[in-house]
């Protein structure tokens, strides 16, 4: 059960973007949470259990950050339905499985962070198609700004 000081269903009516990071929320992540979201930020909470296992075929998710929780289990194969997914951060959890090579089939995935989990091996195939894409300011300014803000980085600019 979700533990929160907010009454009611805190995850309803979030709109297409949901940033519930660093809120000391706990318990399992609701299965319906990502059904209609484009961005989902749940990092730095106390969520436990597995990542929701079902993502719809028309999944609009573009960015998902569930890092720094206590999540276990495997990366759900149904995330392959999220063809628009560009950023996936599941780092600093307790997930354990053979490396999910199918992540290489996500056509727009540019940032993949899985460190500080217990992934091993390459499974039955190689990661095909996953390339750390060009995320320069010219091509993806909103993505770069979000990453810069999220990780507290500074943007370097050339002096003319």
C-alpha positions in Angstrom: 0.0 0.0 0.0 1.2 3.5 -0.9 2.3 5.4 2.2 1.8 9.1 1.9 0.6 12.0 3.9 -1.6 13.2 1.0 -5.2 12.0 1.2 -6.9 10.1 -1.6 -5.2 8.8 -4.8 -2.2 11.0 -5.1 -1.4 9.5 -8.6 -4.7 10.4 -10.2 -5.3 13.6 -12.3 -1.6 14.2 -12.8 -1.9 15.2 -16.5 0.6 14.1 -19.1 3.6 14.9 -16.9 4.1 13.6 -13.4 7.0 14.5 -11.1 6.6 12.9 -7.7 10.3 12.7 -7.0 11.8 13.1 -3.6 8.5 12.9 -1.7 9.2 10.0 0.7 6.4 7.9 -1.0 6.5 4.2 -0.3 4.9 0.9 -1.1 4.3 -0.6 -4.6 4.0 1.6 -7.7 0.4 1.6 -8.9 -0.1 -0.4 -12.1 -2.2 2.2 -13.9 0.2 5.1 -13.2 2.0 5.2 -16.6 -1.0 4.5 -18.8 -1.5 8.0 -20.0 1.7 9.8 -19.0 4.5 11.2 -21.2 6.9 11.8 -18.3 7.1 9.9 -15.1 9.5 10.9 -12.4 9.4 8.8 -9.2 13.1 9.0 -8.2 14.3 9.4 -4.6 11.3 7.8 -2.9 10.8 4.5 -1.0 8.9 2.5 -3.6 9.3 -1.2 -3.3 8.2 -4.3 -5.2 8.4 -4.5 -9.0 8.0 -2.0 -11.7 4.4 -2.2 -13.1 4.5 -5.1 -15.6 1.9 -3.9 -18.2 2.4 -0.9 -20.6 -0.3 -0.4 -23.3 0.6 -0.7 -27.0 -0.1 3.0 -27.5 2.1 4.0 -24.6 3.0 7.7 -24.8 5.8 7.5 -22.2 8.9 9.5 -23.2 10.9 9.8 -20.0 10.7 7.5 -17.0 12.9 7.9 -13.9 12.4 5.4 -11.1 15.9 5.6 -9.8 16.9 5.5 -6.1 14.0 3.4 -4.8 14.0 -0.2 -3.5 12.6 -1.8 -6.7 13.2 -5.5 -7.3 12.4 -7.9 -10.1 12.9 -7.4 -13.8 12.5 -4.6 -16.3 9.1 -5.4 -17.8 9.2 -6.5 -21.4 6.0 -4.6 -22.1 8.1 -1.4 -21.9 8.9 -2.3 -25.5 5.4 -1.0 -26.3 6.7 2.5 -25.3 8.1 3.4 -28.8 8.5 7.0 -27.8 10.6 6.3 -24.8 13.8 8.4 -24.9 15.1 8.4 -21.3 14.9 5.4 -18.9 16.6 5.6 -15.5 16.2 2.6 -13.2 19.6 3.0 -11.5 20.2 2.5 -7.8 17.5 -0.1 -7.1 17.7 -3.8 -6.4 16.7 -5.2 -9.7 18.2 -8.6 -10.7 18.1 -10.2 -14.1 20.0 -11.0 -17.3 20.6 -7.8 -19.1 17.4 -6.9 -21.0 18.7 -6.9 -24.5 15.3 -6.1 -26.0 15.9 -2.5 -24.8 17.9 -2.2 -28.0 14.6 -2.4 -30.0 13.3 0.9 -28.6 13.8 3.2 -31.6 14.1 6.5 -29.7 15.9 5.5 -26.5 18.9 7.8 -26.0 19.6 7.7 -22.3 19.7 4.4 -20.4 20.8 4.3 -16.8 20.8 0.9 -15.1 23.8 1.1 -12.8 23.8 -0.1 -9.2 21.4 -3.0 -9.8 22.3 -6.7 -10.3 22.1 -7.1 -14.1 24.4 -9.7 -15.6 25.2 -11.3 -18.9 23.7 -10.5 -22.3 21.0 -13.1 -22.5 20.2 -14.7 -25.8 21.4 -11.9 -28.0 23.3 -8.7 -28.4 22.0 -5.3 -27.8 21.2 -4.4 -31.4 20.1 -0.9 -32.4 20.8 0.9 -29.1 23.1 3.8 -29.8 23.8 6.6 -27.4 22.1 9.2 -29.7 22.9 12.7 -30.5 21.3 14.8 -27.7 22.9 18.1 -28.6 21.1 21.4 -27.7 20.3 21.9 -31.4 18.4 18.6 -31.8 16.8 18.2 -28.4 16.9 21.4 -26.3 14.1 20.3 -23.9 15.7 17.0 -23.2 19.1 18.5 -22.5 17.6 21.2 -20.2 15.7 18.4 -18.3 18.9 16.3 -17.9 20.9 19.4 -16.8 18.3 20.3 -14.2 17.8 16.8 -13.0 21.5 16.1 -12.4 22.5 19.6 -11.3 24.9 20.0 -14.2 26.0 23.2 -15.8 25.7 24.0 -19.4 29.0 25.0 -21.1 28.8 27.6 -23.8 31.6 28.8 -26.1 32.7 32.3 -25.8 32.6 34.2 -29.1 
